[in-house]
Amino acid sequence: MPVRDIVRWPDPRLSAPCTPVGAVSDAVARLAGDMLDTMYAAPGRGLAAPQVGVLWRLFVMDPHGRAGPPAPRVFVDPVIEARSVETASGPEGCLSIPGIVAQVERALEITLSWRDLAGTAHRETLTGFAAICAQHEIDHLDGIVTLDRLAPEDRAALEKAYAP
């Protein structure tokens, strides 16, 4: 599967809410495969469809990264059903904003529902890095980038440091 170009901020596609995928087709499966290849080549641990220029509610991730054998996951039309009250602030990078790391506050646990490429519905409670990564990628599906989660002064400093 081909590695696709990653859309870089401030491309307006990164600020657009995405359309639900609906029925899973061969085109959706091809896109998911391309996205996994692109994510691993970057190298990254998560990638949302708008980051490759497609405004569909689809993301891929591998919460293990290089720490273990590949464990690719594909999420079609994901929905966060619940978030823990407990949160933590931690560093987040983004393949669409290379070189920038922002401190972002996230729920430590989420309950996520989605469909896989076979159209099978899933519901799972995610914790740790998987929960943080899924929240980051779903932000992309909602037209939100990490910079949008920052206080104005923090955002301004990171924007100044960013060189697309």
C-alpha positions as CSV (number, residue, x, y, z in Angstrom):
1,M,0.0,0.0,0.0
2,P,1.3,3.4,-0.8
3,V,2.6,5.9,1.8
4,R,0.6,9.1,1.5
5,D,1.8,12.7,2.1
6,I,0.9,14.0,5.5
7,V,-1.1,17.2,5.6
8,R,0.6,19.9,7.6
9,W,-0.9,22.6,9.8
10,P,-2.3,25.2,9.0
11,D,-3.9,23.4,6.1
12,P,-7.7,24.1,6.4
13,R,-8.5,20.4,6.1
14,L,-7.2,19.9,9.6
15,S,-9.8,22.3,10.9
16,A,-12.8,20.7,9.2
17,P,-15.1,18.3,11.0
18,C,-15.1,14.9,9.1
19,T,-18.0,13.0,7.6
20,P,-19.1,9.7,8.9
21,V,-17.8,6.7,6.8
22,G,-21.1,4.8,7.0
23,A,-20.8,1.5,5.1
24,V,-17.3,0.1,5.0
25,S,-16.1,-0.3,1.4
26,D,-13.0,-1.4,-0.5
27,A,-12.0,2.3,-0.7
28,V,-12.2,2.6,3.1
29,A,-10.1,-0.6,3.5
30,R,-7.5,0.7,1.0
31,L,-7.4,4.1,2.8
32,A,-6.9,2.4,6.2
33,G,-4.1,0.3,4.8
34,D,-2.4,3.3,3.3
35,M,-2.8,5.2,6.6
36,L,-1.2,2.3,8.5
37,D,1.8,2.3,6.1
38,T,2.0,6.1,6.3
39,M,1.9,6.0,10.1
40,Y,4.6,3.4,10.4
41,A,6.8,5.2,7.8
42,A,6.5,8.6,9.6
43,P,7.1,7.1,12.2
44,G,4.0,7.6,14.3
45,R,1.7,5.8,16.6
46,G,-1.6,7.2,15.4
47,L,-3.0,8.9,12.2
48,A,-6.4,10.3,11.3
49,A,-7.9,10.4,7.8
50,P,-7.8,14.2,7.5
51,Q,-4.0,14.0,8.1
52,V,-3.8,12.4,4.7
53,G,-6.4,14.8,3.2
54,V,-9.5,12.6,3.5
55,L,-12.3,14.1,5.6
56,W,-13.8,10.8,6.8
57,R,-14.2,9.7,10.5
58,L,-11.5,7.1,10.4
59,F,-8.3,6.7,12.3
60,V,-5.6,4.1,12.8
61,M,-3.2,3.6,15.7
62,D,-0.6,1.2,17.2
63,P,-0.4,1.9,20.9
64,H,2.7,-0.3,21.2
65,G,4.8,1.7,18.8
66,R,8.3,0.4,18.6
67,A,8.0,-1.1,22.1
68,G,6.7,-4.5,20.8
69,P,5.4,-6.3,17.8
70,P,3.1,-4.3,15.5
71,A,-0.4,-4.1,16.8
72,P,-2.3,-2.0,14.2
73,R,-5.8,-1.0,14.9
74,V,-8.4,0.6,12.6
75,F,-11.3,2.7,14.0
76,V,-14.3,3.5,11.7
77,D,-16.8,6.1,12.9
78,P,-15.4,6.2,16.5
79,V,-17.4,7.8,19.3
80,I,-16.1,8.5,22.8
81,E,-19.0,7.4,25.0
82,A,-17.5,8.3,28.3
83,R,-14.4,10.0,29.8
84,S,-13.0,9.5,33.2
85,V,-13.1,12.5,35.6
86,E,-9.4,12.0,36.2
87,T,-7.1,13.7,33.8
88,A,-3.4,14.3,33.3
89,S,-1.4,16.8,31.3
90,G,1.3,15.3,29.1
91,P,3.5,16.0,26.0
92,E,1.9,15.4,22.7
93,G,3.4,15.5,19.3
94,C,1.5,15.5,16.0
95,L,2.6,14.3,12.6
96,S,0.8,17.3,11.1
97,I,2.7,19.8,13.2
98,P,6.2,18.3,13.1
99,G,8.8,19.5,15.6
100,I,6.1,20.8,18.1
101,V,5.3,19.2,21.4
102,A,2.5,20.6,23.4
103,Q,1.3,19.8,26.9
104,V,-2.3,18.7,26.6
105,E,-4.7,17.6,29.3
106,R,-6.6,14.4,28.5
107,A,-8.9,12.0,30.3
108,L,-6.9,9.0,31.6
109,E,-9.6,6.6,30.6
110,I,-12.3,6.6,27.8
111,T,-15.0,4.2,26.6
112,L,-14.8,4.1,22.8
113,S,-17.3,2.6,20.3
114,W,-16.4,2.0,16.7
115,R,-16.6,-0.4,13.8
116,D,-13.8,-2.3,12.2
117,L,-13.1,-2.9,8.5
118,A,-15.5,-5.9,8.5
119,G,-18.3,-3.6,9.8
120,T,-18.3,-5.3,13.2
121,A,-19.2,-3.0,16.1
122,H,-16.8,-2.8,19.1
123,R,-16.9,-1.1,22.5
124,E,-13.8,-0.9,24.7
125,T,-12.4,1.0,27.6
126,L,-9.0,2.4,26.8
127,T,-6.4,3.5,29.3
128,G,-2.9,4.9,29.2
129,F,-1.4,5.7,25.9
130,A,-4.2,4.1,23.9
131,A,-6.7,6.5,25.6
132,I,-4.6,9.5,25.0
133,C,-3.9,8.6,21.3
134,A,-7.5,7.9,20.6
135,Q,-8.5,11.3,22.0
136,H,-5.9,13.0,19.9
137,E,-7.0,11.3,16.7
138,I,-10.7,11.9,17.4
139,D,-9.8,15.6,17.9
140,H,-8.5,15.5,14.3
141,L,-11.9,14.0,13.2
142,D,-13.6,17.0,14.9
143,G,-11.3,19.5,13.2
144,I,-9.2,20.1,16.4
145,V,-5.4,20.1,16.5
146,T,-3.2,20.1,19.7
147,L,-2.7,23.9,19.4
148,D,-6.4,24.4,19.8
149,R,-6.2,22.8,23.3
150,L,-3.7,25.3,24.6
151,A,-3.9,28.6,26.5
152,P,-3.5,31.6,24.1
153,E,0.0,32.4,25.3
154,D,1.2,28.8,25.0
155,R,-0.3,28.5,21.6
156,A,1.4,31.7,20.4
157,A,4.8,30.6,21.6
158,L,4.5,27.2,19.8
159,E,3.2,28.8,16.6
160,K,6.1,31.2,16.6
161,A,8.5,28.2,17.0
162,Y,6.8,26.2,14.2
163,A,8.3,26.3,10.7
164,P,6.1,24.4,8.2
